[in-house]
Amino acid sequence: MRTVRRLRRSELPADTVALARYLIGKTLSHDAPEGRTSGRIVETEAYVVGDAAAHAFRGQTARNRSLFLRRGHAYVYFIYGNHYCLNVSCLPDGTPGAVLFRALEPLVGIERMAVARGALIANSKQLKLLTSGPGRMAQAFGVTRERDNGKDFFDTKSDLIIVDDGHRVRKIEATPRIGITKAADLPWRYLVHGNLFVSR
């Protein structure tokens, strides 16, 4: 029987790229007022210090302040005028670095995810649409900037946590990042090989 436990901050790799890979196969859980949702992390992207594609490239602002918090804090931003995206900060306090959660495999609260996404689930293709892509998964999980930006994943009172249930991924692929124009060729996107819920 697998042991399910919350990750400890001390377990996170100190390197941003290593953390993006490490999080593959772990579980993200969110206890929103609407109920609990959780999903296995199947796709991530790393954004390092000095990265031209990173939100902190030009320094700290009111918008990206959460990126500069010590590793383990949520950074939520709004994109394209209609999507939130969820990241985890991953460096010491004052140094920006983040891992973007790009896709999840739904585990708990699938009906709530469908309601949040305004989606019908009649087959596996429609199920994929719930959490395949950072905007979709944030919406399915009820993540918003107003409610979740700056939360500490490792605070014992946090309703947004990362869990290890002992699951081990057989094959993790590294590919160039997608959805960006700067430094897009860097192989810092990690995903579960063959998983249905990986974006694109």
TORPA-4810 file (N, C-alpha, C, O; in nm, 3 decimals):
<nodes>
NODE_1_0.085_-0.120_0.000_0.000_0.000_0.000_0.088_0.125_0.000_0.181_0.135_0.080_M
NODE_2_0.059_0.218_-0.089_0.141_0.338_-0.099_0.116_0.433_0.018_0.005_0.444_0.069_R
NODE_3_0.223_0.500_0.060_0.212_0.602_0.164_0.191_0.736_0.096_0.268_0.776_0.009_T
NODE_4_0.087_0.806_0.137_0.057_0.938_0.083_0.100_1.042_0.184_0.056_1.039_0.299_V
NODE_5_0.184_1.135_0.143_0.233_1.236_0.236_0.259_1.367_0.162_0.285_1.368_0.042_R
NODE_6_0.251_1.476_0.237_0.286_1.606_0.181_0.436_1.614_0.165_0.512_1.567_0.249_R
NODE_7_0.478_1.675_0.055_0.621_1.698_0.036_0.670_1.798_0.139_0.595_1.882_0.187_L
NODE_8_0.798_1.787_0.173_0.863_1.884_0.260_0.947_1.978_0.175_1.004_1.938_0.073_R
NODE_9_0.954_2.103_0.218_1.032_2.202_0.143_1.177_2.155_0.124_1.237_2.178_0.019_R
NODE_10_1.231_2.091_0.226_1.371_2.047_0.222_1.397_1.941_0.115_1.512_1.917_0.078_S
NODE_11_1.290_1.878_0.065_1.306_1.774_-0.037_1.320_1.833_-0.178_1.364_1.763_-0.269_E
NODE_12_1.284_1.958_-0.196_1.288_2.017_-0.329_1.431_2.035_-0.376_1.513_2.090_-0.301_L
NODE_13_1.466_1.992_-0.496_1.599_2.018_-0.550_1.627_2.168_-0.554_1.537_2.247_-0.581_P
NODE_14_1.750_2.205_-0.527_1.786_2.347_-0.525_1.791_2.408_-0.664_1.777_2.530_-0.679_A
NODE_15_1.809_2.326_-0.765_1.819_2.373_-0.903_1.680_2.378_-0.967_1.602_2.284_-0.954_D
NODE_16_1.650_2.487_-1.037_1.518_2.507_-1.097_1.484_2.399_-1.199_1.374_2.343_-1.197_T
NODE_17_1.576_2.369_-1.289_1.551_2.269_-1.391_1.532_2.131_-1.329_1.445_2.055_-1.370_V
NODE_18_1.614_2.099_-1.228_1.600_1.971_-1.159_1.465_1.960_-1.089_1.406_1.852_-1.084_A
NODE_19_1.416_2.072_-1.037_1.287_2.070_-0.969_1.174_2.044_-1.069_1.080_1.971_-1.038_L
NODE_20_1.183_2.103_-1.188_1.080_2.079_-1.289_1.067_1.931_-1.320_0.957_1.880_-1.339_A
NODE_21_1.180_1.862_-1.326_1.178_1.718_-1.351_1.129_1.641_-1.228_1.053_1.545_-1.240_R
NODE_22_1.174_1.684_-1.112_1.140_1.616_-0.987_0.989_1.615_-0.962_0.936_1.518_-0.907_Y
NODE_23_0.920_1.721_-1.000_0.777_1.732_-0.972_0.690_1.642_-1.059_0.574_1.618_-1.026_L
NODE_24_0.746_1.592_-1.168_0.669_1.502_-1.254_0.634_1.375_-1.175_0.721_1.309_-1.119_I
NODE_25_0.507_1.344_-1.174_0.459_1.227_-1.101_0.407_1.255_-0.962_0.339_1.172_-0.902_G
NODE_26_0.439_1.374_-0.909_0.384_1.414_-0.780_0.239_1.460_-0.801_0.192_1.469_-0.915_K
NODE_27_0.168_1.487_-0.692_0.027_1.523_-0.701_0.004_1.663_-0.647_0.053_1.699_-0.540_T
NODE_28_-0.071_1.743_-0.722_-0.111_1.876_-0.678_-0.253_1.866_-0.624_-0.340_1.807_-0.688_L
NODE_29_-0.278_1.924_-0.506_-0.409_1.919_-0.443_-0.453_2.059_-0.402_-0.373_2.137_-0.350_S
NODE_30_-0.580_2.090_-0.426_-0.634_2.222_-0.394_-0.768_2.208_-0.325_-0.861_2.150_-0.381_H
NODE_31_-0.778_2.259_-0.204_-0.904_2.258_-0.129_-0.969_2.395_-0.143_-0.951_2.482_-0.057_D
NODE_32_-1.043_2.414_-0.249_-1.114_2.540_-0.274_-1.251_2.534_-0.206_-1.295_2.426_-0.168_A
NODE_33_-1.318_2.648_-0.191_-1.451_2.648_-0.131_-1.547_2.552_-0.203_-1.639_2.499_-0.141_P
NODE_34_-1.527_2.531_-0.331_-1.614_2.443_-0.408_-1.588_2.296_-0.381_-1.670_2.211_-0.418_E
NODE_35_-1.476_2.265_-0.318_-1.441_2.126_-0.288_-1.297_2.095_-0.326_-1.227_2.180_-0.381_G
NODE_36_-1.254_1.974_-0.298_-1.116_1.933_-0.326_-1.102_1.884_-0.469_-1.187_1.812_-0.522_R
NODE_37_-0.990_1.925_-0.529_-0.949_1.870_-0.657_-0.803_1.830_-0.646_-0.725_1.896_-0.576_T
NODE_38_-0.766_1.724_-0.713_-0.625_1.685_-0.715_-0.593_1.618_-0.848_-0.680_1.560_-0.913_S
NODE_39_-0.466_1.626_-0.886_-0.425_1.565_-1.011_-0.276_1.538_-1.011_-0.198_1.607_-0.945_G
NODE_40_-0.238_1.437_-1.087_-0.096_1.403_-1.098_-0.028_1.498_-1.195_-0.078_1.524_-1.305_R
NODE_41_0.087_1.549_-1.154_0.161_1.643_-1.238_0.228_1.566_-1.352_0.313_1.480_-1.328_I
NODE_42_0.190_1.596_-1.475_0.243_1.523_-1.590_0.321_1.611_-1.687_0.378_1.561_-1.784_V
NODE_43_0.324_1.743_-1.660_0.400_1.833_-1.749_0.437_1.960_-1.673_0.353_2.022_-1.608_E
NODE_44_0.564_1.999_-1.683_0.613_2.120_-1.617_0.710_2.193_-1.711_0.755_2.138_-1.812_T
NODE_45_0.741_2.318_-1.676_0.844_2.395_-1.747_0.924_2.475_-1.646_0.868_2.530_-1.550_E
NODE_46_1.053_2.482_-1.668_1.142_2.557_-1.578_1.174_2.694_-1.635_1.191_2.710_-1.756_A
NODE_47_1.180_2.795_-1.545_1.219_2.932_-1.581_1.323_2.978_-1.480_1.293_2.997_-1.362_Y
NODE_48_1.446_2.995_-1.527_1.560_3.017_-1.438_1.600_3.164_-1.429_1.547_3.249_-1.501_V
NODE_49_1.693_3.193_-1.340_1.746_3.329_-1.325_1.813_3.370_-1.457_1.890_3.294_-1.514_V
NODE_50_1.784_3.492_-1.504_1.843_3.541_-1.629_1.775_3.491_-1.754_1.821_3.518_-1.865_G
NODE_51_1.666_3.417_-1.738_1.592_3.359_-1.849_1.510_3.468_-1.919_1.425_3.532_-1.856_D
NODE_52_1.535_3.489_-2.046_1.465_3.596_-2.121_1.315_3.572_-2.129_1.239_3.666_-2.152_A
NODE_53_1.271_3.448_-2.111_1.129_3.416_-2.117_1.061_3.426_-1.981_0.938_3.415_-1.973_A
NODE_54_1.139_3.446_-1.876_1.083_3.448_-1.740_1.021_3.583_-1.707_1.066_3.686_-1.757_A
NODE_55_0.920_3.582_-1.624_0.853_3.706_-1.584_0.941_3.797_-1.499_0.914_3.916_-1.485_H
NODE_56_1.047_3.740_-1.442_1.135_3.820_-1.355_1.258_3.872_-1.429_1.350_3.925_-1.367_A
NODE_57_1.260_3.855_-1.559_1.380_3.890_-1.636_1.421_4.036_-1.619_1.540_4.067_-1.615_F
NODE_58_1.323_4.126_-1.608_1.351_4.268_-1.595_1.344_4.317_-1.450_1.342_4.438_-1.424_R
NODE_59_1.340_4.223_-1.357_1.342_4.261_-1.216_1.208_4.244_-1.147_1.109_4.201_-1.207_G
NODE_60_1.206_4.278_-1.019_1.086_4.259_-0.938_0.985_4.371_-0.959_1.020_4.489_-0.967_Q
NODE_61_0.858_4.332_-0.968_0.748_4.427_-0.980_0.637_4.381_-0.885_0.646_4.274_-0.824_T
NODE_62_0.532_4.461_-0.874_0.419_4.420_-0.792_0.355_4.293_-0.847_0.305_4.210_-0.771_A
NODE_63_0.359_4.278_-0.978_0.295_4.162_-1.042_0.371_4.033_-1.016_0.309_3.929_-0.993_R
NODE_64_0.505_4.038_-1.018_0.582_3.913_-1.007_0.647_3.892_-0.870_0.735_3.807_-0.856_N
NODE_65_0.605_3.969_-0.771_0.671_3.964_-0.640_0.678_3.822_-0.581_0.775_3.788_-0.515_R
NODE_66_0.576_3.742_-0.606_0.573_3.606_-0.549_0.686_3.519_-0.603_0.726_3.422_-0.539_S
NODE_67_0.737_3.553_-0.722_0.849_3.477_-0.778_0.974_3.490_-0.692_1.062_3.404_-0.695_L
NODE_68_0.982_3.599_-0.617_1.101_3.627_-0.538_1.091_3.572_-0.395_1.184_3.587_-0.315_F
NODE_69_0.979_3.509_-0.364_0.966_3.445_-0.233_1.047_3.317_-0.229_1.077_3.260_-0.334_L
NODE_70_1.084_3.272_-0.110_1.164_3.150_-0.102_1.089_3.032_-0.164_0.967_3.034_-0.176_R
NODE_71_1.163_2.932_-0.204_1.105_2.821_-0.279_0.984_2.760_-0.208_0.981_2.745_-0.086_R
NODE_72_0.885_2.727_-0.291_0.766_2.665_-0.237_0.644_2.754_-0.231_0.542_2.715_-0.173_G
NODE_73_0.650_2.873_-0.291_0.534_2.963_-0.291_0.469_2.966_-0.429_0.534_2.948_-0.532_H
NODE_74_0.338_2.989_-0.428_0.263_2.994_-0.554_0.278_3.130_-0.620_0.264_3.235_-0.556_A
NODE_75_0.305_3.128_-0.749_0.303_3.248_-0.831_0.195_3.227_-0.936_0.207_3.139_-1.022_Y
NODE_76_0.089_3.308_-0.930_-0.022_3.296_-1.023_-0.028_3.423_-1.108_-0.028_3.534_-1.054_V
NODE_77_-0.033_3.406_-1.238_-0.045_3.523_-1.325_-0.161_3.504_-1.424_-0.207_3.392_-1.447_Y
NODE_78_-0.206_3.614_-1.480_-0.318_3.616_-1.573_-0.261_3.637_-1.713_-0.175_3.723_-1.733_F
NODE_79_-0.309_3.560_-1.808_-0.252_3.566_-1.943_-0.362_3.566_-2.049_-0.468_3.505_-2.031_I
NODE_80_-0.337_3.635_-2.158_-0.429_3.642_-2.272_-0.567_3.696_-2.233_-0.664_3.677_-2.306_Y
NODE_81_-0.575_3.760_-2.120_-0.701_3.821_-2.079_-0.806_3.725_-2.028_-0.917_3.768_-1.996_G
NODE_82_-0.773_3.594_-2.019_-0.878_3.501_-1.973_-0.825_3.375_-1.905_-0.905_3.287_-1.872_N
NODE_83_-0.695_3.362_-1.882_-0.642_3.240_-1.821_-0.548_3.273_-1.705_-0.467_3.365_-1.714_H
NODE_84_-0.560_3.196_-1.598_-0.460_3.200_-1.491_-0.361_3.087_-1.514_-0.396_2.983_-1.571_Y
NODE_85_-0.238_3.106_-1.469_-0.137_3.002_-1.475_-0.071_2.991_-1.338_-0.046_3.092_-1.272_C
NODE_86_-0.043_2.868_-1.295_0.011_2.842_-1.162_0.156_2.796_-1.170_0.189_2.705_-1.247_L
NODE_87_0.241_2.860_-1.090_0.383_2.825_-1.081_0.420_2.803_-0.935_0.346_2.841_-0.844_N
NODE_88_0.536_2.741_-0.913_0.593_2.733_-0.779_0.730_2.799_-0.782_0.813_2.769_-0.868_V
NODE_89_0.755_2.889_-0.685_0.888_2.951_-0.675_0.987_2.845_-0.628_0.948_2.751_-0.559_S
NODE_90_1.114_2.861_-0.663_1.204_2.750_-0.635_1.346_2.788_-0.594_1.436_2.704_-0.598_C
NODE_91_1.368_2.913_-0.556_1.502_2.955_-0.517_1.495_3.026_-0.381_1.386_3.050_-0.331_L
NODE_92_1.610_3.060_-0.321_1.609_3.130_-0.192_1.537_3.263_-0.201_1.524_3.321_-0.309_P
NODE_93_1.490_3.311_-0.087_1.418_3.438_-0.079_1.496_3.550_-0.148_1.614_3.570_-0.119_D
NODE_94_1.430_3.622_-0.239_1.494_3.732_-0.309_1.550_3.696_-0.444_1.590_3.785_-0.520_G
NODE_95_1.554_3.566_-0.478_1.608_3.521_-0.608_1.496_3.456_-0.688_1.435_3.360_-0.641_T
NODE_96_1.466_3.508_-0.808_1.352_3.456_-0.883_1.384_3.331_-0.964_1.486_3.322_-1.031_P
NODE_97_1.296_3.237_-0.955_1.304_3.115_-1.034_1.171_3.045_-1.017_1.113_3.049_-0.908_G
NODE_98_1.121_2.980_-1.121_0.989_2.920_-1.109_0.974_2.798_-1.198_1.042_2.782_-1.299_A
NODE_99_0.882_2.713_-1.156_0.840_2.600_-1.237_0.691_2.617_-1.264_0.611_2.630_-1.171_V
NODE_100_0.655_2.616_-1.392_0.516_2.627_-1.434_0.453_2.489_-1.438_0.509_2.396_-1.497_L
NODE_101_0.336_2.475_-1.376_0.258_2.352_-1.388_0.181_2.361_-1.519_0.091_2.443_-1.533_F
NODE_102_0.217_2.276_-1.616_0.155_2.285_-1.748_0.036_2.191_-1.765_-0.059_2.225_-1.836_R
NODE_103_0.039_2.074_-1.702_-0.071_1.980_-1.720_-0.077_1.881_-1.605_0.025_1.846_-1.545_A
NODE_104_-0.199_1.836_-1.576_-0.223_1.738_-1.471_-0.311_1.626_-1.525_-0.386_1.645_-1.620_L
NODE_105_-0.300_1.510_-1.464_-0.392_1.400_-1.488_-0.493_1.399_-1.374_-0.453_1.376_-1.260_E
NODE_106_-0.621_1.425_-1.399_-0.719_1.438_-1.291_-0.730_1.312_-1.206_-0.729_1.200_-1.258_P
NODE_107_-0.739_1.331_-1.074_-0.752_1.219_-0.981_-0.877_1.233_-0.895_-0.957_1.139_-0.886_L
NODE_108_-0.894_1.348_-0.831_-1.006_1.370_-0.737_-1.081_1.496_-0.778_-1.022_1.596_-0.817_V
NODE_109_-1.213_1.489_-0.769_-1.296_1.607_-0.799_-1.317_1.630_-0.946_-1.329_1.745_-0.989_G
NODE_110_-1.321_1.525_-1.024_-1.333_1.540_-1.169_-1.463_1.610_-1.208_-1.463_1.693_-1.300_I
NODE_111_-1.572_1.580_-1.139_-1.698_1.647_-1.172_-1.689_1.796_-1.142_-1.743_1.878_-1.217_E
NODE_112_-1.621_1.833_-1.032_-1.604_1.974_-1.000_-1.518_2.043_-1.105_-1.542_2.158_-1.141_R
NODE_113_-1.416_1.972_-1.153_-1.331_2.028_-1.259_-1.414_2.054_-1.385_-1.398_2.158_-1.450_M
NODE_114_-1.501_1.961_-1.417_-1.583_1.975_-1.538_-1.677_2.095_-1.525_-1.696_2.170_-1.621_A
NODE_115_-1.735_2.113_-1.406_-1.823_2.228_-1.384_-1.744_2.358_-1.397_-1.790_2.453_-1.460_V
NODE_116_-1.625_2.361_-1.338_-1.541_2.480_-1.344_-1.500_2.513_-1.486_-1.489_2.630_-1.523_A
NODE_117_-1.480_2.411_-1.567_-1.438_2.431_-1.705_-1.556_2.446_-1.801_-1.539_2.481_-1.918_R
NODE_118_-1.677_2.420_-1.749_-1.795_2.426_-1.836_-1.790_2.318_-1.941_-1.831_2.340_-2.055_G
NODE_119_-1.740_2.200_-1.901_-1.717_2.092_-1.997_-1.804_1.971_-1.968_-1.842_1.946_-1.854_A
NODE_120_-1.834_1.897_-2.072_-1.902_1.769_-2.061_-1.799_1.658_-2.076_-1.706_1.671_-2.155_L
NODE_121_-1.814_1.550_-2.000_-1.718_1.440_-2.008_-1.789_1.314_-2.054_-1.852_1.244_-1.975_I
NODE_122_-1.778_1.287_-2.181_-1.840_1.167_-2.237_-1.736_1.065_-2.282_-1.768_0.948_-2.301_A
NODE_123_-1.612_1.111_-2.299_-1.507_1.020_-2.344_-1.372_1.074_-2.298_-1.363_1.182_-2.240_N
NODE_124_-1.267_0.997_-2.326_-1.133_1.033_-2.278_-1.081_1.161_-2.343_-1.005_1.236_-2.281_S
NODE_125_-1.122_1.187_-2.467_-1.078_1.309_-2.533_-1.132_1.432_-2.462_-1.061_1.531_-2.446_K
NODE_126_-1.258_1.426_-2.420_-1.316_1.537_-2.347_-1.258_1.550_-2.207_-1.242_1.660_-2.155_Q
NODE_127_-1.226_1.437_-2.145_-1.163_1.439_-2.013_-1.029_1.510_-2.021_-0.992_1.583_-1.929_L
NODE_128_-0.955_1.488_-2.128_-0.826_1.552_-2.147_-0.837_1.704_-2.145_-0.746_1.772_-2.097_K
NODE_129_-0.946_1.755_-2.195_-0.963_1.900_-2.205_-0.975_1.968_-2.069_-0.967_2.091_-2.062_L
NODE_130_-0.994_1.892_-1.964_-1.007_1.952_-1.831_-0.876_2.014_-1.783_-0.877_2.125_-1.731_L
NODE_131_-0.765_1.943_-1.799_-0.640_1.985_-1.733_-0.518_1.978_-1.823_-0.405_1.979_-1.774_T
NODE_132_-0.539_1.972_-1.953_-0.428_1.968_-2.047_-0.393_2.110_-2.091_-0.460_2.167_-2.177_S
NODE_133_-0.290_2.165_-2.031_-0.251_2.303_-2.056_-0.264_2.384_-1.929_-0.355_2.358_-1.849_G
NODE_134_-0.176_2.481_-1.907_-0.173_2.555_-1.780_-0.299_2.635_-1.751_-0.340_2.643_-1.635_P
NODE_135_-0.360_2.695_-1.853_-0.482_2.772_-1.831_-0.599_2.682_-1.795_-0.677_2.714_-1.706_G
NODE_136_-0.611_2.571_-1.864_-0.719_2.477_-1.837_-0.709_2.419_-1.697_-0.808_2.414_-1.624_R
NODE_137_-0.587_2.376_-1.659_-0.574_2.312_-1.527_-0.598_2.411_-1.414_-0.656_2.374_-1.312_M
NODE_138_-0.556_2.536_-1.430_-0.581_2.636_-1.327_-0.731_2.662_-1.313_-0.782_2.674_-1.202_A
NODE_139_-0.800_2.670_-1.424_-0.945_2.690_-1.419_-1.015_2.570_-1.357_-1.104_2.587_-1.274_Q
NODE_140_-0.974_2.450_-1.395_-1.035_2.328_-1.341_-1.015_2.318_-1.189_-1.101_2.266_-1.118_A
NODE_141_-0.902_2.369_-1.142_-0.870_2.362_-0.999_-0.921_2.483_-0.922_-0.903_2.490_-0.800_F
NODE_142_-0.983_2.577_-0.989_-1.034_2.695_-0.922_-0.925_2.788_-0.873_-0.945_2.863_-0.778_G
NODE_143_-0.809_2.784_-0.937_-0.696_2.868_-0.898_-0.713_3.008_-0.958_-0.738_3.022_-1.077_V
NODE_144_-0.700_3.110_-0.874_-0.703_3.248_-0.921_-0.590_3.326_-0.856_-0.536_3.287_-0.752_T
NODE_145_-0.554_3.436_-0.919_-0.448_3.520_-0.864_-0.492_3.582_-0.731_-0.414_3.587_-0.635_R
NODE_146_-0.615_3.627_-0.726_-0.665_3.693_-0.605_-0.665_3.600_-0.485_-0.637_3.643_-0.373_E
NODE_147_-0.696_3.475_-0.507_-0.710_3.380_-0.396_-0.583_3.303_-0.365_-0.560_3.266_-0.250_R
NODE_148_-0.500_3.277_-0.466_-0.392_3.181_-0.446_-0.250_3.235_-0.466_-0.154_3.169_-0.424_D
NODE_149_-0.235_3.351_-0.527_-0.100_3.404_-0.549_-0.029_3.426_-0.415_-0.086_3.488_-0.325_N
NODE_150_0.094_3.377_-0.403_0.173_3.396_-0.283_0.154_3.289_-0.177_0.224_3.291_-0.076_G
NODE_151_0.061_3.196_-0.196_0.041_3.091_-0.096_0.164_3.004_-0.084_0.236_2.982_-0.181_K
NODE_152_0.187_2.955_0.036_0.300_2.867_0.064_0.252_2.722_0.054_0.171_2.678_0.136_D
NODE_153_0.301_2.648_-0.045_0.262_2.509_-0.062_0.296_2.425_0.061_0.239_2.319_0.082_F
NODE_154_0.390_2.473_0.143_0.441_2.392_0.254_0.398_2.442_0.390_0.444_2.392_0.492_F
NODE_155_0.310_2.541_0.394_0.249_2.583_0.518_0.148_2.475_0.558_0.068_2.431_0.475_D
NODE_156_0.150_2.433_0.684_0.060_2.326_0.728_-0.087_2.364_0.715_-0.173_2.277_0.714_T
NODE_157_-0.117_2.494_0.706_-0.255_2.539_0.693_-0.294_2.568_0.548_-0.407_2.608_0.521_K
NODE_158_-0.202_2.549_0.457_-0.230_2.581_0.317_-0.330_2.485_0.256_-0.328_2.365_0.285_S
NODE_159_-0.418_2.537_0.172_-0.513_2.452_0.100_-0.463_2.417_-0.040_-0.533_2.353_-0.118_D
NODE_160_-0.342_2.459_-0.072_-0.278_2.431_-0.200_-0.146_2.361_-0.169_-0.051_2.424_-0.122_L
NODE_161_-0.139_2.230_-0.194_-0.023_2.151_-0.151_0.026_2.058_-0.261_-0.043_2.033_-0.360_I
NODE_162_0.148_2.007_-0.241_0.207_1.907_-0.331_0.229_1.780_-0.251_0.286_1.783_-0.142_I
NODE_163_0.183_1.669_-0.306_0.180_1.541_-0.235_0.262_1.437_-0.310_0.270_1.438_-0.433_V
NODE_164_0.322_1.346_-0.234_0.391_1.231_-0.291_0.316_1.106_-0.246_0.309_1.077_-0.127_D
NODE_165_0.260_1.033_-0.342_0.188_0.910_-0.307_0.266_0.784_-0.345_0.211_0.674_-0.349_D
NODE_166_0.394_0.802_-0.374_0.478_0.688_-0.406_0.477_0.649_-0.553_0.549_0.557_-0.593_G
NODE_167_0.397_0.717_-0.633_0.392_0.686_-0.776_0.526_0.719_-0.842_0.585_0.823_-0.815_H
NODE_168_0.572_0.631_-0.927_0.696_0.654_-1.000_0.670_0.647_-1.150_0.610_0.552_-1.200_R
NODE_169_0.716_0.748_-1.220_0.696_0.756_-1.365_0.801_0.672_-1.436_0.919_0.677_-1.402_V
NODE_170_0.757_0.594_-1.533_0.849_0.506_-1.605_0.943_0.582_-1.698_1.062_0.552_-1.705_R
NODE_171_0.888_0.681_-1.769_0.972_0.754_-1.864_0.933_0.902_-1.866_0.818_0.937_-1.893_K
NODE_172_1.031_0.986_-1.837_1.013_1.131_-1.841_1.088_1.186_-1.961_1.207_1.156_-1.979_I
NODE_173_1.021_1.265_-2.042_1.085_1.326_-2.159_1.118_1.471_-2.131_1.047_1.539_-2.057_E
NODE_174_1.225_1.519_-2.191_1.261_1.661_-2.187_1.249_1.716_-2.328_1.303_1.657_-2.422_A
NODE_175_1.179_1.827_-2.345_1.160_1.886_-2.477_1.182_2.038_-2.467_1.187_2.092_-2.357_T
NODE_176_1.193_2.106_-2.580_1.195_2.253_-2.576_1.064_2.305_-2.517_0.961_2.239_-2.526_P
NODE_177_1.069_2.422_-2.457_0.949_2.483_-2.400_0.855_2.528_-2.512_0.898_2.550_-2.626_R
NODE_178_0.728_2.541_-2.479_0.630_2.579_-2.581_0.549_2.699_-2.532_0.548_2.729_-2.412_I
NODE_179_0.481_2.766_-2.625_0.396_2.878_-2.590_0.470_3.006_-2.560_0.412_3.101_-2.508_G
NODE_180_0.600_3.010_-2.592_0.680_3.130_-2.570_0.760_3.160_-2.697_0.773_3.075_-2.785_I
NODE_181_0.814_3.283_-2.707_0.892_3.320_-2.824_1.040_3.338_-2.791_1.126_3.324_-2.878_T
NODE_182_1.071_3.369_-2.664_1.210_3.390_-2.623_1.266_3.264_-2.558_1.200_3.199_-2.477_K
NODE_183_1.390_3.230_-2.595_1.458_3.113_-2.538_1.371_2.987_-2.545_1.373_2.904_-2.454_A
NODE_184_1.296_2.975_-2.653_1.203_2.862_-2.666_1.272_2.731_-2.698_1.211_2.624_-2.687_A
NODE_185_1.399_2.737_-2.737_1.469_2.614_-2.776_1.529_2.539_-2.658_1.578_2.427_-2.675_D
NODE_186_1.525_2.598_-2.539_1.585_2.533_-2.422_1.501_2.412_-2.380_1.379_2.423_-2.369_L
NODE_187_1.565_2.297_-2.356_1.492_2.173_-2.327_1.449_2.162_-2.181_1.487_2.068_-2.111_P
NODE_188_1.371_2.258_-2.136_1.334_2.265_-1.994_1.187_2.237_-1.969_1.132_2.274_-1.866_W
NODE_189_1.124_2.171_-2.065_0.987_2.124_-2.048_0.993_1.974_-2.022_1.054_1.899_-2.099_R
NODE_190_0.930_1.931_-1.914_0.932_1.789_-1.878_0.791_1.733_-1.882_0.695_1.801_-1.846_Y
NODE_191_0.780_1.609_-1.927_0.648_1.548_-1.939_0.657_1.397_-1.926_0.762_1.336_-1.945_L
NODE_192_0.542_1.338_-1.893_0.532_1.193_-1.884_0.512_1.137_-2.024_0.415_1.171_-2.091_V
NODE_193_0.602_1.055_-2.067_0.596_0.997_-2.202_0.464_0.924_-2.223_0.427_0.836_-2.145_H
NODE_194_0.394_0.961_-2.330_0.272_0.893_-2.370_0.149_0.926_-2.288_0.043_0.867_-2.310_G
NODE_195_0.160_1.019_-2.194_0.043_1.050_-2.111_-0.061_1.129_-2.190_-0.027_1.222_-2.263_N
NODE_196_-0.187_1.092_-2.174_-0.297_1.153_-2.246_-0.313_1.301_-2.217_-0.361_1.377_-2.302_L
NODE_197_-0.273_1.344_-2.097_-0.305_1.479_-2.053_-0.196_1.583_-2.081_-0.213_1.701_-2.048_F
NODE_198_-0.087_1.541_-2.140_0.017_1.636_-2.177_-0.038_1.731_-2.283_-0.107_1.687_-2.375_V
NODE_199_-0.007_1.859_-2.272_-0.060_1.957_-2.367_0.004_1.939_-2.506_0.118_1.894_-2.519_S
NODE_200_-0.073_1.977_-2.607_-0.028_1.965_-2.747_0.012_1.821_-2.781_0.052_1.794_-2.894_R
</nodes>
